[in-house]
């Protein structure tokens, strides 16, 4: 088994979905999470606050400086993540497809460098 990160790609500055649409998306996301759990692929998942809530830590000599707000501006940002276990990239991509359908957002699938410990 390998670990894969499914990153939710959130567009910057767009209009959020209506409350009704968001409720449907959240139901679909929870169903996706339940499917991951039932398959034994679940590790962790969660949404993130927007980049305006970020604090960036940067080394400066022997010190570490903290800066509020997003470090970079871009058309997209990391809106959430799901850490899964899958036997191979094809299986992880299938989970990514399901995540894309559930969230209605782009999903980046990326393997970790080392295998899972089971």
C-alpha positions in Angstrom: 0.0 0.0 0.0 1.0 3.6 -0.6 -0.2 6.8 0.7 -1.7 9.3 -1.7 -2.7 12.9 -1.1 -5.9 14.1 -2.8 -5.7 17.9 -2.8 -8.8 19.9 -3.4 -8.0 22.8 -5.7 -10.2 25.8 -4.8 -10.5 28.7 -7.2 -9.7 32.1 -5.8 -12.2 34.9 -5.8 -15.1 33.0 -7.3 -18.6 32.9 -6.0 -19.2 30.2 -3.4 -22.1 27.9 -4.1 -25.5 28.6 -2.7 -26.4 27.2 0.7 -28.6 24.6 -1.0 -25.9 23.6 -3.5 -23.2 23.5 -0.7 -25.5 21.2 1.4 -25.7 18.8 -1.6 -21.9 18.9 -2.1 -21.3 18.2 1.6 -23.6 15.2 1.5 -21.7 13.9 -1.5 -18.4 14.5 0.2 -19.5 12.6 3.3 -20.7 9.7 1.2 -17.3 9.7 -0.5 -15.6 9.6 2.9 -17.8 6.7 4.0 -16.9 4.8 0.8 -13.2 5.3 1.6 -13.8 4.1 5.2 -15.7 1.0 4.0 -12.9 0.2 1.5 -10.2 0.5 4.1 -8.6 3.4 2.1 -9.5 6.2 4.6 -6.6 7.9 6.5 -7.7 11.5 7.0 -9.6 14.3 5.3 -10.4 17.9 6.1 -11.1 21.3 4.6 -8.8 24.3 5.1 -9.5 28.0 5.9 -8.8 30.3 3.0 -5.3 31.6 2.4 -6.1 34.9 4.1 -6.0 32.9 7.4 -2.5 31.5 6.7 0.6 32.4 8.7 3.9 31.9 6.8 7.0 31.0 8.7 10.3 31.9 6.9 13.9 31.3 8.1 16.1 34.4 8.3 19.5 33.5 9.5 19.1 32.1 13.1 15.6 33.5 13.4 12.2 32.5 12.0 9.9 35.3 10.9 6.1 35.0 10.8 4.0 36.8 8.3 0.2 36.9 8.2 -1.9 36.2 5.1 -1.2 34.3 2.0 2.4 34.2 0.8 1.6 33.8 -2.8 -1.4 35.0 -4.8 -2.8 32.8 -7.5 -6.0 31.8 -9.3 -6.3 28.7 -7.1 -5.3 27.5 -3.6 -5.4 24.4 -1.5 -8.9 24.2 -0.1 -8.8 20.8 1.5 -7.1 17.5 1.5 -7.7 13.8 1.8 -5.0 11.3 2.7 -5.7 7.8 1.5 -4.1 4.4 1.1 -4.2 2.7 -2.3 -2.3 -0.2 -3.8 -1.2 1.8 -6.8 -1.6 5.0 -8.8 -4.6 3.7 -10.8 -6.6 3.0 -7.7 -5.6 6.4 -6.3 -6.7 8.1 -9.5 -10.1 6.3 -9.3 -10.5 7.7 -5.7 -9.5 11.1 -7.1 -12.2 10.8 -9.8 -14.8 10.1 -7.1 -13.5 13.1 -5.0 -13.8 15.3 -8.1 -17.4 14.3 -8.6 -18.2 14.8 -4.8 -16.5 18.2 -4.4 -17.3 19.5 -7.9 -13.7 20.8 -7.8 -10.4 19.8 -9.4 -8.4 17.2 -7.4 -4.7 16.7 -7.6 -3.5 13.2 -6.8 0.0 12.9 -5.6 1.9 9.9 -4.1 4.0 10.1 -1.0 7.6 9.0 -1.4 7.5 6.1 1.1 5.0 3.2 1.4 2.5 2.9 4.2 3.5 1.0 7.3 1.0 -1.8 7.0 
